[in-house]
Amino acid sequence: MKIVVDYDLCESNAVCMDVCPECFRVEEDDSLTVLMESPPENLRSKVEESIRLCPRQAIALEE
């Protein structure tokens, strides 16, 4: 699996970081950094929750 972010949609609300800090971090300049583009399977549920809760639906998962 691979995390894909549409940075044109992303508002850096940090919801994804709250749900899955292993994969997402909002920097001091309010930009989103994907820490783990291809996370291990054991993080799938947290990544999927981050996608579901993203206010702008800016995150997707590619298989």
PyMOL Python script that loads the backbone (N, CA, C, O; Angstrom):
from pymol import cmd

cmd.read_pdbstr("""\
ATOM      1  N   MET A   1       0.842  -1.183   0.000  1.00  0.00           N
ATOM      2  CA  MET A   1       0.000   0.000   0.000  1.00  0.00           C
ATOM      3  C   MET A   1       0.880   1.237   0.000  1.00  0.00           C
ATOM      4  O   MET A   1       1.995   1.234   0.523  1.00  0.00           O
ATOM      5  N   LYS A   2       0.347   2.298  -0.604  1.00  0.00           N
ATOM      6  CA  LYS A   2       1.090   3.548  -0.717  1.00  0.00           C
ATOM      7  C   LYS A   2       0.153   4.714  -0.422  1.00  0.00           C
ATOM      8  O   LYS A   2      -0.956   4.782  -0.953  1.00  0.00           O
ATOM      9  N   ILE A   3       0.609   5.627   0.428  1.00  0.00           N
ATOM     10  CA  ILE A   3      -0.154   6.823   0.771  1.00  0.00           C
ATOM     11  C   ILE A   3       0.085   7.881  -0.302  1.00  0.00           C
ATOM     12  O   ILE A   3       1.223   8.168  -0.673  1.00  0.00           O
ATOM     13  N   VAL A   4      -1.014   8.452  -0.790  1.00  0.00           N
ATOM     14  CA  VAL A   4      -0.941   9.518  -1.784  1.00  0.00           C
ATOM     15  C   VAL A   4      -1.715  10.713  -1.247  1.00  0.00           C
ATOM     16  O   VAL A   4      -2.854  10.576  -0.800  1.00  0.00           O
ATOM     17  N   VAL A   5      -1.090  11.884  -1.293  1.00  0.00           N
ATOM     18  CA  VAL A   5      -1.726  13.106  -0.796  1.00  0.00           C
ATOM     19  C   VAL A   5      -1.884  14.094  -1.945  1.00  0.00           C
ATOM     20  O   VAL A   5      -0.941  14.346  -2.695  1.00  0.00           O
ATOM     21  N   ASP A   6      -3.076  14.644  -2.073  1.00  0.00           N
ATOM     22  CA  ASP A   6      -3.322  15.723  -3.018  1.00  0.00           C
ATOM     23  C   ASP A   6      -3.041  17.020  -2.264  1.00  0.00           C
ATOM     24  O   ASP A   6      -3.886  17.516  -1.519  1.00  0.00           O
ATOM     25  N   TYR A   7      -1.842  17.560  -2.469  1.00  0.00           N
ATOM     26  CA  TYR A   7      -1.433  18.734  -1.708  1.00  0.00           C
ATOM     27  C   TYR A   7      -2.204  19.991  -2.104  1.00  0.00           C
ATOM     28  O   TYR A   7      -2.196  20.977  -1.366  1.00  0.00           O
ATOM     29  N   ASP A   8      -2.870  19.968  -3.261  1.00  0.00           N
ATOM     30  CA  ASP A   8      -3.723  21.099  -3.646  1.00  0.00           C
ATOM     31  C   ASP A   8      -4.982  21.149  -2.779  1.00  0.00           C
ATOM     32  O   ASP A   8      -5.529  22.224  -2.533  1.00  0.00           O
ATOM     33  N   LEU A   9      -5.440  19.980  -2.318  1.00  0.00           N
ATOM     34  CA  LEU A   9      -6.610  19.913  -1.445  1.00  0.00           C
ATOM     35  C   LEU A   9      -6.257  20.034   0.037  1.00  0.00           C
ATOM     36  O   LEU A   9      -7.041  20.563   0.825  1.00  0.00           O
ATOM     37  N   CYS A  10      -5.089  19.549   0.407  1.00  0.00           N
ATOM     38  CA  CYS A  10      -4.694  19.471   1.819  1.00  0.00           C
ATOM     39  C   CYS A  10      -4.629  20.857   2.459  1.00  0.00           C
ATOM     40  O   CYS A  10      -4.017  21.782   1.926  1.00  0.00           O
ATOM     41  N   GLU A  11      -5.280  20.972   3.619  1.00  0.00           N
ATOM     42  CA  GLU A  11      -5.253  22.213   4.395  1.00  0.00           C
ATOM     43  C   GLU A  11      -4.428  22.065   5.671  1.00  0.00           C
ATOM     44  O   GLU A  11      -4.418  22.961   6.514  1.00  0.00           O
ATOM     45  N   SER A  12      -3.737  20.934   5.812  1.00  0.00           N
ATOM     46  CA  SER A  12      -2.890  20.666   6.980  1.00  0.00           C
ATOM     47  C   SER A  12      -3.662  20.827   8.285  1.00  0.00           C
ATOM     48  O   SER A  12      -3.200  21.483   9.218  1.00  0.00           O
ATOM     49  N   ASN A  13      -4.841  20.218   8.332  1.00  0.00           N
ATOM     50  CA  ASN A  13      -5.664  20.273   9.533  1.00  0.00           C
ATOM     51  C   ASN A  13      -5.125  19.410  10.666  1.00  0.00           C
ATOM     52  O   ASN A  13      -5.551  19.556  11.812  1.00  0.00           O
ATOM     53  N   ALA A  14      -4.206  18.525  10.363  1.00  0.00           N
ATOM     54  CA  ALA A  14      -3.531  17.659  11.336  1.00  0.00           C
ATOM     55  C   ALA A  14      -4.411  16.537  11.877  1.00  0.00           C
ATOM     56  O   ALA A  14      -4.036  15.871  12.842  1.00  0.00           O
ATOM     57  N   VAL A  15      -5.562  16.324  11.275  1.00  0.00           N
ATOM     58  CA  VAL A  15      -6.400  15.199  11.701  1.00  0.00           C
ATOM     59  C   VAL A  15      -5.661  13.888  11.440  1.00  0.00           C
ATOM     60  O   VAL A  15      -5.661  12.993  12.286  1.00  0.00           O
ATOM     61  N   CYS A  16      -5.037  13.777  10.282  1.00  0.00           N
ATOM     62  CA  CYS A  16      -4.297  12.551   9.950  1.00  0.00           C
ATOM     63  C   CYS A  16      -3.152  12.321  10.938  1.00  0.00           C
ATOM     64  O   CYS A  16      -2.890  11.184  11.333  1.00  0.00           O
ATOM     65  N   MET A  17      -2.487  13.374  11.328  1.00  0.00           N
ATOM     66  CA  MET A  17      -1.384  13.254  12.282  1.00  0.00           C
ATOM     67  C   MET A  17      -1.896  12.805  13.652  1.00  0.00           C
ATOM     68  O   MET A  17      -1.233  12.028  14.339  1.00  0.00           O
ATOM     69  N   ASP A  18      -3.058  13.288  14.045  1.00  0.00           N
ATOM     70  CA  ASP A  18      -3.635  12.871  15.318  1.00  0.00           C
ATOM     71  C   ASP A  18      -3.969  11.380  15.316  1.00  0.00           C
ATOM     72  O   ASP A  18      -3.792  10.693  16.322  1.00  0.00           O
ATOM     73  N   VAL A  19      -4.453  10.891  14.177  1.00  0.00           N
ATOM     74  CA  VAL A  19      -4.860   9.488  14.075  1.00  0.00           C
ATOM     75  C   VAL A  19      -3.659   8.568  13.858  1.00  0.00           C
ATOM     76  O   VAL A  19      -3.587   7.489  14.445  1.00  0.00           O
ATOM     77  N   CYS A  20      -2.725   8.991  13.024  1.00  0.00           N
ATOM     78  CA  CYS A  20      -1.599   8.121  12.664  1.00  0.00           C
ATOM     79  C   CYS A  20      -0.286   8.915  12.621  1.00  0.00           C
ATOM     80  O   CYS A  20       0.227   9.203  11.540  1.00  0.00           O
ATOM     81  N   PRO A  21       0.250   9.263  13.776  1.00  0.00           N
ATOM     82  CA  PRO A  21       1.493  10.044  13.813  1.00  0.00           C
ATOM     83  C   PRO A  21       2.706   9.289  13.267  1.00  0.00           C
ATOM     84  O   PRO A  21       3.746   9.889  12.993  1.00  0.00           O
ATOM     85  N   GLU A  22       2.568   7.993  13.114  1.00  0.00           N
ATOM     86  CA  GLU A  22       3.660   7.209  12.531  1.00  0.00           C
ATOM     87  C   GLU A  22       3.854   7.551  11.051  1.00  0.00           C
ATOM     88  O   GLU A  22       4.953   7.410  10.515  1.00  0.00           O
ATOM     89  N   CYS A  23       2.787   7.999  10.402  1.00  0.00           N
ATOM     90  CA  CYS A  23       2.830   8.251   8.957  1.00  0.00           C
ATOM     91  C   CYS A  23       2.737   9.719   8.566  1.00  0.00           C
ATOM     92  O   CYS A  23       3.214  10.098   7.497  1.00  0.00           O
ATOM     93  N   PHE A  24       2.137  10.550   9.405  1.00  0.00           N
ATOM     94  CA  PHE A  24       1.876  11.938   9.034  1.00  0.00           C
ATOM     95  C   PHE A  24       2.408  12.908  10.081  1.00  0.00           C
ATOM     96  O   PHE A  24       2.350  12.650  11.284  1.00  0.00           O
ATOM     97  N   ARG A  25       2.934  14.043   9.587  1.00  0.00           N
ATOM     98  CA  ARG A  25       3.363  15.118  10.493  1.00  0.00           C
ATOM     99  C   ARG A  25       3.070  16.460   9.822  1.00  0.00           C
ATOM    100  O   ARG A  25       3.389  16.657   8.650  1.00  0.00           O
ATOM    101  N   VAL A  26       2.468  17.367  10.562  1.00  0.00           N
ATOM    102  CA  VAL A  26       2.269  18.730  10.087  1.00  0.00           C
ATOM    103  C   VAL A  26       3.417  19.560  10.653  1.00  0.00           C
ATOM    104  O   VAL A  26       3.639  19.620  11.862  1.00  0.00           O
ATOM    105  N   GLU A  27       4.128  20.189   9.743  1.00  0.00           N
ATOM    106  CA  GLU A  27       5.327  20.960  10.112  1.00  0.00           C
ATOM    107  C   GLU A  27       4.940  22.333  10.671  1.00  0.00           C
ATOM    108  O   GLU A  27       3.779  22.737  10.605  1.00  0.00           O
ATOM    109  N   GLU A  28       5.909  23.024  11.207  1.00  0.00           N
ATOM    110  CA  GLU A  28       5.679  24.348  11.784  1.00  0.00           C
ATOM    111  C   GLU A  28       5.177  25.346  10.754  1.00  0.00           C
ATOM    112  O   GLU A  28       4.490  26.307  11.103  1.00  0.00           O
ATOM    113  N   ASP A  29       5.517  25.125   9.476  1.00  0.00           N
ATOM    114  CA  ASP A  29       5.048  26.025   8.414  1.00  0.00           C
ATOM    115  C   ASP A  29       3.688  25.596   7.855  1.00  0.00           C
ATOM    116  O   ASP A  29       3.261  26.068   6.801  1.00  0.00           O
ATOM    117  N   ASP A  30       3.015  24.692   8.580  1.00  0.00           N
ATOM    118  CA  ASP A  30       1.689  24.185   8.209  1.00  0.00           C
ATOM    119  C   ASP A  30       1.672  23.357   6.931  1.00  0.00           C
ATOM    120  O   ASP A  30       0.649  23.290   6.250  1.00  0.00           O
ATOM    121  N   SER A  31       2.782  22.736   6.604  1.00  0.00           N
ATOM    122  CA  SER A  31       2.805  21.814   5.467  1.00  0.00           C
ATOM    123  C   SER A  31       2.765  20.382   6.001  1.00  0.00           C
ATOM    124  O   SER A  31       3.277  20.093   7.082  1.00  0.00           O
ATOM    125  N   LEU A  32       2.159  19.509   5.234  1.00  0.00           N
ATOM    126  CA  LEU A  32       2.057  18.104   5.628  1.00  0.00           C
ATOM    127  C   LEU A  32       3.241  17.319   5.083  1.00  0.00           C
ATOM    128  O   LEU A  32       3.607  17.455   3.916  1.00  0.00           O
ATOM    129  N   THR A  33       3.833  16.501   5.938  1.00  0.00           N
ATOM    130  CA  THR A  33       4.893  15.590   5.528  1.00  0.00           C
ATOM    131  C   THR A  33       4.399  14.167   5.750  1.00  0.00           C
ATOM    132  O   THR A  33       3.900  13.826   6.822  1.00  0.00           O
ATOM    133  N   VAL A  34       4.549  13.348   4.719  1.00  0.00           N
ATOM    134  CA  VAL A  34       4.245  11.922   4.848  1.00  0.00           C
ATOM    135  C   VAL A  34       5.534  11.256   5.295  1.00  0.00           C
ATOM    136  O   VAL A  34       6.508  11.211   4.543  1.00  0.00           O
ATOM    137  N   LEU A  35       5.543  10.745   6.506  1.00  0.00           N
ATOM    138  CA  LEU A  35       6.749  10.159   7.087  1.00  0.00           C
ATOM    139  C   LEU A  35       7.028   8.763   6.543  1.00  0.00           C
ATOM    140  O   LEU A  35       8.182   8.347   6.442  1.00  0.00           O
ATOM    141  N   MET A  36       5.964   8.044   6.194  1.00  0.00           N
ATOM    142  CA  MET A  36       6.075   6.679   5.702  1.00  0.00           C
ATOM    143  C   MET A  36       5.141   6.537   4.507  1.00  0.00           C
ATOM    144  O   MET A  36       3.941   6.320   4.676  1.00  0.00           O
ATOM    145  N   GLU A  37       5.679   6.656   3.321  1.00  0.00           N
ATOM    146  CA  GLU A  37       4.846   6.592   2.121  1.00  0.00           C
ATOM    147  C   GLU A  37       4.251   5.197   1.908  1.00  0.00           C
ATOM    148  O   GLU A  37       3.134   5.058   1.411  1.00  0.00           O
ATOM    149  N   SER A  38       5.006   4.181   2.285  1.00  0.00           N
ATOM    150  CA  SER A  38       4.537   2.789   2.164  1.00  0.00           C
ATOM    151  C   SER A  38       4.572   2.135   3.546  1.00  0.00           C
ATOM    152  O   SER A  38       5.507   1.403   3.871  1.00  0.00           O
ATOM    153  N   PRO A  39       3.553   2.402   4.350  1.00  0.00           N
ATOM    154  CA  PRO A  39       3.546   1.881   5.721  1.00  0.00           C
ATOM    155  C   PRO A  39       3.326   0.375   5.768  1.00  0.00           C
ATOM    156  O   PRO A  39       2.783  -0.204   4.827  1.00  0.00           O
ATOM    157  N   PRO A  40       3.741  -0.256   6.851  1.00  0.00           N
ATOM    158  CA  PRO A  40       3.512  -1.695   7.011  1.00  0.00           C
ATOM    159  C   PRO A  40       2.029  -1.999   7.211  1.00  0.00           C
ATOM    160  O   PRO A  40       1.248  -1.128   7.595  1.00  0.00           O
ATOM    161  N   GLU A  41       1.670  -3.202   6.953  1.00  0.00           N
ATOM    162  CA  GLU A  41       0.273  -3.644   7.027  1.00  0.00           C
ATOM    163  C   GLU A  41      -0.351  -3.396   8.403  1.00  0.00           C
ATOM    164  O   GLU A  41      -1.551  -3.140   8.502  1.00  0.00           O
ATOM    165  N   ASN A  42       0.450  -3.469   9.452  1.00  0.00           N
ATOM    166  CA  ASN A  42      -0.110  -3.287  10.795  1.00  0.00           C
ATOM    167  C   ASN A  42      -0.607  -1.850  11.041  1.00  0.00           C
ATOM    168  O   ASN A  42      -1.289  -1.606  12.036  1.00  0.00           O
ATOM    169  N   LEU A  43      -0.281  -0.909  10.163  1.00  0.00           N
ATOM    170  CA  LEU A  43      -0.771   0.463  10.288  1.00  0.00           C
ATOM    171  C   LEU A  43      -1.961   0.740   9.365  1.00  0.00           C
ATOM    172  O   LEU A  43      -2.479   1.856   9.348  1.00  0.00           O
ATOM    173  N   ARG A  44      -2.394  -0.254   8.605  1.00  0.00           N
ATOM    174  CA  ARG A  44      -3.469  -0.053   7.635  1.00  0.00           C
ATOM    175  C   ARG A  44      -4.714   0.571   8.258  1.00  0.00           C
ATOM    176  O   ARG A  44      -5.262   1.523   7.703  1.00  0.00           O
ATOM    177  N   SER A  45      -5.164   0.065   9.379  1.00  0.00           N
ATOM    178  CA  SER A  45      -6.406   0.580   9.968  1.00  0.00           C
ATOM    179  C   SER A  45      -6.259   2.053  10.370  1.00  0.00           C
ATOM    180  O   SER A  45      -7.207   2.827  10.230  1.00  0.00           O
ATOM    181  N   LYS A  46      -5.097   2.440  10.861  1.00  0.00           N
ATOM    182  CA  LYS A  46      -4.882   3.835  11.238  1.00  0.00           C
ATOM    183  C   LYS A  46      -4.818   4.738  10.005  1.00  0.00           C
ATOM    184  O   LYS A  46      -5.339   5.853  10.019  1.00  0.00           O
ATOM    185  N   VAL A  47      -4.182   4.253   8.946  1.00  0.00           N
ATOM    186  CA  VAL A  47      -4.105   5.023   7.708  1.00  0.00           C
ATOM    187  C   VAL A  47      -5.505   5.179   7.111  1.00  0.00           C
ATOM    188  O   VAL A  47      -5.877   6.271   6.682  1.00  0.00           O
ATOM    189  N   GLU A  48      -6.276   4.100   7.081  1.00  0.00           N
ATOM    190  CA  GLU A  48      -7.636   4.158   6.552  1.00  0.00           C
ATOM    191  C   GLU A  48      -8.509   5.104   7.373  1.00  0.00           C
ATOM    192  O   GLU A  48      -9.350   5.809   6.814  1.00  0.00           O
ATOM    193  N   GLU A  49      -8.320   5.127   8.675  1.00  0.00           N
ATOM    194  CA  GLU A  49      -9.056   6.055   9.536  1.00  0.00           C
ATOM    195  C   GLU A  49      -8.658   7.498   9.219  1.00  0.00           C
ATOM    196  O   GLU A  49      -9.511   8.385   9.197  1.00  0.00           O
ATOM    197  N   SER A  50      -7.377   7.734   8.978  1.00  0.00           N
ATOM    198  CA  SER A  50      -6.901   9.068   8.604  1.00  0.00           C
ATOM    199  C   SER A  50      -7.549   9.526   7.305  1.00  0.00           C
ATOM    200  O   SER A  50      -7.944  10.684   7.176  1.00  0.00           O
ATOM    201  N   ILE A  51      -7.655   8.624   6.354  1.00  0.00           N
ATOM    202  CA  ILE A  51      -8.283   8.934   5.069  1.00  0.00           C
ATOM    203  C   ILE A  51      -9.755   9.273   5.285  1.00  0.00           C
ATOM    204  O   ILE A  51     -10.259  10.260   4.747  1.00  0.00           O
ATOM    205  N   ARG A  52     -10.425   8.465   6.059  1.00  0.00           N
ATOM    206  CA  ARG A  52     -11.853   8.659   6.302  1.00  0.00           C
ATOM    207  C   ARG A  52     -12.142   9.984   7.001  1.00  0.00           C
ATOM    208  O   ARG A  52     -13.143  10.635   6.702  1.00  0.00           O
ATOM    209  N   LEU A  53     -11.279  10.387   7.923  1.00  0.00           N
ATOM    210  CA  LEU A  53     -11.517  11.589   8.721  1.00  0.00           C
ATOM    211  C   LEU A  53     -10.956  12.875   8.105  1.00  0.00           C
ATOM    212  O   LEU A  53     -11.222  13.963   8.618  1.00  0.00           O
ATOM    213  N   CYS A  54     -10.201  12.774   7.038  1.00  0.00           N
ATOM    214  CA  CYS A  54      -9.614  13.953   6.414  1.00  0.00           C
ATOM    215  C   CYS A  54     -10.736  14.907   5.967  1.00  0.00           C
ATOM    216  O   CYS A  54     -11.575  14.524   5.151  1.00  0.00           O
ATOM    217  N   PRO A  55     -10.761  16.143   6.490  1.00  0.00           N
ATOM    218  CA  PRO A  55     -11.847  17.072   6.170  1.00  0.00           C
ATOM    219  C   PRO A  55     -11.941  17.415   4.684  1.00  0.00           C
ATOM    220  O   PRO A  55     -13.025  17.715   4.184  1.00  0.00           O
ATOM    221  N   ARG A  56     -10.820  17.372   3.982  1.00  0.00           N
ATOM    222  CA  ARG A  56     -10.795  17.742   2.563  1.00  0.00           C
ATOM    223  C   ARG A  56     -10.667  16.524   1.642  1.00  0.00           C
ATOM    224  O   ARG A  56     -10.589  16.672   0.422  1.00  0.00           O
ATOM    225  N   GLN A  57     -10.647  15.324   2.227  1.00  0.00           N
ATOM    226  CA  GLN A  57     -10.470  14.098   1.450  1.00  0.00           C
ATOM    227  C   GLN A  57      -9.245  14.195   0.535  1.00  0.00           C
ATOM    228  O   GLN A  57      -9.300  13.862  -0.649  1.00  0.00           O
ATOM    229  N   ALA A  58      -8.152  14.656   1.116  1.00  0.00           N
ATOM    230  CA  ALA A  58      -6.910  14.883   0.361  1.00  0.00           C
ATOM    231  C   ALA A  58      -5.979  13.674   0.380  1.00  0.00           C
ATOM    232  O   ALA A  58      -4.950  13.680  -0.296  1.00  0.00           O
ATOM    233  N   ILE A  59      -6.321  12.644   1.138  1.00  0.00           N
ATOM    234  CA  ILE A  59      -5.448  11.472   1.280  1.00  0.00           C
ATOM    235  C   ILE A  59      -6.112  10.274   0.611  1.00  0.00           C
ATOM    236  O   ILE A  59      -7.322  10.073   0.716  1.00  0.00           O
ATOM    237  N   ALA A  60      -5.297   9.491  -0.073  1.00  0.00           N
ATOM    238  CA  ALA A  60      -5.790   8.258  -0.703  1.00  0.00           C
ATOM    239  C   ALA A  60      -4.769   7.161  -0.468  1.00  0.00           C
ATOM    240  O   ALA A  60      -3.628   7.411  -0.082  1.00  0.00           O
ATOM    241  N   LEU A  61      -5.214   5.943  -0.713  1.00  0.00           N
ATOM    242  CA  LEU A  61      -4.357   4.777  -0.552  1.00  0.00           C
ATOM    243  C   LEU A  61      -4.344   4.006  -1.863  1.00  0.00           C
ATOM    244  O   LEU A  61      -5.395   3.647  -2.394  1.00  0.00           O
ATOM    245  N   GLU A  62      -3.157   3.757  -2.375  1.00  0.00           N
ATOM    246  CA  GLU A  62      -2.989   2.948  -3.579  1.00  0.00           C
ATOM    247  C   GLU A  62      -2.483   1.580  -3.153  1.00  0.00           C
ATOM    248  O   GLU A  62      -1.636   1.464  -2.268  1.00  0.00           O
ATOM    249  N   GLU A  63      -3.007   0.562  -3.783  1.00  0.00           N
ATOM    250  CA  GLU A  63      -2.559  -0.808  -3.462  1.00  0.00           C
ATOM    251  C   GLU A  63      -1.434  -1.245  -4.361  1.00  0.00           C
ATOM    252  O   GLU A  63      -0.939  -2.365  -4.230  1.00  0.00           O
TER     253      GLU A  63
END
""", "prot")
cmd.dss("prot")
cmd.show_as("cartoon", "prot")
cmd.util.cbc("prot")
cmd.orient("prot")
